[in-house]
Amino acid sequence: MTAARQPWRGVHVATAFPFDDDLTADFDGFAEHVAWLAEQGCDGVCPNGSLGEYQSLSDAERARVVETAVAAAPDGFTVMPGVAAYGVLQSRRWIEQAAEAGAQSVLLLPPNTYRADERTVLAHYREAAKAGLPIVAYNNPFDTRVDLSPAFLAELHAEGLIVAVKEFTGDVRRAYEIRELAPELDLLIGADDVLLELGLAGAVGWIAGYPNALPSASMELYRLATSGDPADIARALTLYRELHALLRWDSKPEFVQAIKLSMDIAGRKGGPCRPPRSPLVPEAEAAVRAATEAVLAAGHR
């Protein structure tokens, strides 16, 4: 880690948020988790994303999550909160709150109230940019029904509205088109199960789910996949194959429950989810448990 690096680059863990059995927020546990991720060599955290169940937090809880992450972060460990909201006025307030708390950048979805057109999305990012923090756009058309195409991302970047994109479509071909249309726009891996493909395509960061449970193995995989050394790529492929049965859960609707279960099995506090997320069905729980136990038995942590 280095404080001089651009604060959205590197591996930022999309942190799971711990709840006690009565579903009250465990801020002390969250602070410990942030500090532990820093100790494990991760570059930063991305709290208040979907993995952090921000939709089920009160406004007071959501603000405290960011404040807790910043307070727990050692020097050089960066905090990039998710600032998604139904509308840009709310998102801008969350960006301002993140700046006041000491965050270095933010992750912003398009409007998620309805399927917005490009004119609306452009106005959304223009307003958000007025808050002053570097913005990483989050392209997740599955949840927002808004697709930030490579050409539109290039337009947002050319206007100075975004510094990077978290690419979650799973379409690895987009990496090359983004590079052609906006060569200075940073590409961040947005789904764990395309890490190797996007790492080879030139990604400079990863907003990651499974380091919550397996930080050392995840960091090693990212380092190998992005080093550019052919020998490292061969090693990355072997490790990627060993981890992929778990990594693909990051792209499934039950990803929060799956990652929290893996955390529990690995000795971290994953714990329950708040409604509307319900426990995994038995078949999914058995699959996650078996994959996690196999990875741990292979020595990956």
C-alpha positions in Angstrom: 0.0 0.0 0.0 1.1 3.6 -0.6 -0.6 6.8 0.1 0.7 8.2 -3.2 -1.3 5.8 -5.3 -4.6 6.9 -6.9 -7.0 6.0 -4.2 -9.4 3.9 -6.3 -6.7 1.6 -7.6 -5.7 -1.7 -6.1 -7.9 -4.2 -4.2 -10.8 -2.6 -2.4 -12.9 -5.1 -0.5 -16.6 -4.6 -0.8 -17.1 -5.1 2.9 -19.8 -7.4 4.3 -21.4 -5.7 7.3 -21.9 -7.8 10.5 -25.2 -7.9 12.3 -25.8 -9.6 15.7 -28.3 -12.4 15.9 -31.0 -9.8 16.7 -30.0 -8.0 13.5 -28.6 -4.9 15.3 -25.6 -3.4 13.6 -22.2 -4.5 15.0 -20.0 -1.5 14.5 -17.2 -2.7 16.7 -17.1 -5.9 14.7 -17.0 -3.9 11.5 -14.1 -1.8 12.7 -12.2 -4.9 13.6 -12.9 -6.4 10.1 -11.6 -3.3 8.3 -8.4 -3.3 10.4 -8.0 -7.0 9.7 -8.3 -6.6 6.0 -5.6 -3.9 6.1 -3.4 -6.3 8.1 -4.0 -9.0 5.4 -2.5 -6.7 2.7 -5.7 -5.3 1.0 -5.5 -1.8 -0.3 -8.8 -0.4 0.9 -12.5 -1.1 1.5 -15.7 -0.2 -0.2 -18.4 0.0 2.5 -22.0 0.6 1.9 -22.2 -1.4 -1.3 -24.8 -4.1 -1.9 -22.5 -6.6 -0.1 -22.7 -4.3 2.9 -26.5 -4.4 2.7 -26.7 -0.6 2.6 -30.4 -0.8 1.5 -31.3 -2.2 4.9 -29.4 0.4 6.9 -31.0 3.5 8.4 -29.4 6.8 7.3 -27.7 7.1 10.7 -26.3 3.6 10.4 -25.2 4.2 6.9 -23.3 7.4 7.9 -21.7 5.6 10.8 -20.5 2.8 8.6 -18.3 5.3 6.6 -17.1 7.0 9.7 -16.2 3.6 11.3 -14.3 2.5 8.2 -12.3 5.7 8.0 -11.5 5.6 11.7 -10.3 2.0 11.5 -8.2 2.4 8.4 -4.5 2.7 8.9 -2.4 5.2 6.9 -2.4 4.3 3.2 -5.5 2.2 3.4 -8.2 3.9 1.5 -12.0 4.0 1.9 -14.3 4.2 -1.2 -17.9 4.2 0.0 -20.8 3.3 -2.1 -23.1 6.3 -2.5 -26.0 4.8 -4.4 -29.5 6.2 -3.9 -32.8 6.6 -5.6 -31.8 10.0 -6.9 -28.8 12.2 -7.3 -29.7 14.7 -4.6 -29.5 11.9 -2.1 -26.3 10.5 -3.7 -24.7 13.9 -3.6 -25.5 14.2 0.1 -23.8 10.8 0.7 -20.8 11.9 -1.3 -20.5 15.0 0.9 -20.9 12.9 4.0 -18.1 10.6 2.7 -15.8 13.6 2.1 -16.5 15.0 5.6 -15.7 11.6 7.1 -12.4 11.4 5.3 -13.1 9.0 2.4 -10.8 9.4 -0.7 -13.2 8.4 -3.5 -16.7 7.1 -4.0 -18.5 4.4 -6.0 -21.7 5.6 -7.7 -24.4 3.7 -9.6 -26.6 5.4 -12.1 -30.1 6.4 -10.8 -31.8 3.2 -9.6 -35.3 4.4 -9.3 -36.2 3.5 -12.9 -34.5 2.7 -16.2 -33.0 6.1 -16.9 -31.9 7.3 -20.4 -28.4 8.6 -21.1 -29.5 12.3 -20.8 -30.7 11.6 -17.2 -27.6 9.5 -16.3 -25.3 12.3 -17.6 -27.2 14.9 -15.4 -26.9 12.4 -12.5 -23.1 12.2 -12.7 -22.7 15.9 -13.4 -24.6 16.8 -10.2 -22.7 14.1 -8.2 -19.3 15.4 -9.4 -20.1 18.9 -7.9 -19.4 17.3 -4.4 -15.7 17.1 -5.3 -14.6 13.6 -4.6 -13.3 11.3 -7.4 -16.1 9.2 -8.7 -15.9 5.5 -9.8 -18.9 4.7 -12.0 -20.5 1.3 -11.2 -21.9 -0.5 -14.3 -24.4 -3.0 -13.1 -27.2 -3.2 -15.7 -28.7 -6.3 -14.0 -29.8 -4.3 -11.0 -30.2 -0.8 -12.4 -31.4 -1.7 -15.9 -29.0 1.0 -17.1 -26.0 0.0 -19.1 -23.0 2.3 -19.1 -21.7 1.4 -22.5 -18.0 1.9 -23.4 -19.0 4.9 -25.6 -21.0 6.5 -22.8 -18.3 5.8 -20.2 -15.9 7.6 -22.6 -18.3 10.6 -22.6 -18.5 10.7 -18.8 -14.7 10.5 -18.5 -14.1 13.1 -21.2 -16.2 15.6 -19.2 -14.2 14.9 -16.1 -17.1 13.3 -14.2 -15.6 9.8 -13.5 -12.1 8.5 -12.9 -12.8 4.8 -13.3 -15.5 2.2 -13.8 -16.4 -0.9 -11.8 -17.3 -3.3 -14.6 -19.9 -5.9 -13.5 -21.4 -7.0 -16.8 -19.2 -10.1 -17.0 -18.5 -9.2 -20.7 -14.8 -9.2 -20.8 -14.8 -7.9 -24.4 -15.8 -4.5 -23.0 -12.4 -4.0 -21.4 -10.7 -3.6 -24.8 -13.4 -1.2 -26.2 -13.1 0.9 -23.0 -9.4 1.1 -23.5 -9.8 2.1 -27.2 -12.4 4.8 -26.5 -11.2 6.1 -23.1 -7.5 5.1 -22.7 -7.1 7.1 -19.5 -10.2 5.7 -17.8 -9.2 3.1 -15.1 -10.9 -0.3 -15.4 -11.7 -1.9 -12.1 -12.8 -5.6 -11.9 -16.3 -5.6 -10.7 -17.1 -9.4 -10.4 -14.9 -11.9 -8.7 -15.4 -14.6 -11.3 -13.9 -12.6 -14.2 -10.8 -11.5 -12.2 -8.3 -13.3 -14.4 -9.8 -12.2 -17.7 -10.1 -8.5 -16.7 -6.7 -8.6 -15.0 -5.2 -9.8 -18.3 -7.1 -7.0 -20.1 -5.4 -4.3 -18.1 -7.5 -3.7 -15.0 -5.8 -1.6 -12.3 -8.1 -2.5 -9.5 -10.7 -4.9 -8.1 -13.7 -4.1 -6.0 -13.8 -7.6 -4.5 -16.2 -9.8 -2.5 -14.3 -12.9 -1.5 -11.4 -11.2 0.3 -13.9 -10.8 3.1 -13.3 -14.6 3.7 -10.0 -15.3 1.9 -7.9 -12.2 1.7 -4.5 -13.8 1.3 -5.4 -16.1 -1.6 -7.4 -13.3 -3.2 -4.6 -10.8 -3.0 -2.2 -13.3 -4.4 -4.5 -14.1 -7.3 -4.9 -10.4 -8.1 -1.2 -9.8 -8.0 -0.5 -12.7 -10.3 -3.3 -11.9 -12.8 -2.1 -8.2 -13.2 1.6 -8.5 -13.1 2.1 -9.0 -16.8 4.6 -11.8 -16.2 3.8 -14.9 -18.2 5.1 -17.1 -15.4 2.7 -15.3 -13.0 -0.2 -15.8 -15.4 0.4 -19.5 -15.4 0.3 -19.6 -11.6 -2.7 -17.4 -11.6 -4.6 -19.8 -13.8 -4.0 -22.7 -11.4 -5.1 -20.7 -8.4 -8.1 -19.2 -10.3 -9.3 -22.7 -11.1 -9.1 -23.7 -7.5 -11.0 -20.7 -6.3 -13.6 -20.3 -9.1 -16.3 -22.5 -7.6 -16.4 -19.9 -4.8 -15.7 -16.7 -6.8 -18.7 -17.3 -9.1 -21.0 -16.9 -6.1 -20.1 -13.1 -6.2 -22.2 -12.9 -9.4 -25.3 -14.7 -8.1 -28.3 -13.0 -6.4 -27.5 -14.8 -3.2 -23.9 -13.4 -3.1 -24.3 -11.7 0.2 -25.5 -14.8 2.0 -22.9 -16.9 0.3 -19.9 -14.7 1.1 -21.1 -14.3 4.7 -21.4 -18.1 5.0 -17.9 -18.5 3.7 -16.7 -16.0 6.2 -18.3 -18.0 9.0 -16.6 -21.2 7.8 -13.3 -19.4 7.5 -13.4 -18.2 11.1 -14.6 -14.6 10.4 -17.9 -13.2 11.5 -20.3 -13.3 8.6 -23.5 -13.7 10.4 -27.1 -13.2 9.4 -28.5 -10.8 6.8 -31.2 -8.3 7.3 -34.5 -8.8 5.5 -35.3 -8.9 2.7 -32.3 -11.3 2.3 -33.2 -14.6 3.8 -30.9 -17.6 4.5 -29.6 -19.7 1.7 -31.8 -22.6 0.6 -30.3 -26.0 1.7 -28.9 -26.8 -1.7 -27.1 -23.5 -2.1 -25.8 -23.6 1.5 -24.4 -27.1 0.9 -22.7 -26.0 -2.3 -21.1 -22.9 -0.7 -20.1 -24.9 2.3 -18.5 -27.6 0.2 -16.6 -25.2 -2.0 -15.4 -23.2 1.0 -14.2 -26.2 2.9 -12.4 -27.5 -0.2 -10.6 -24.2 -0.7 -9.6 -24.1 3.0 -8.4 -27.7 2.9 -6.2 -26.8 0.0 -4.5 -24.3 2.2 -6.0 -21.1 0.9 -6.9 -18.4 3.4 
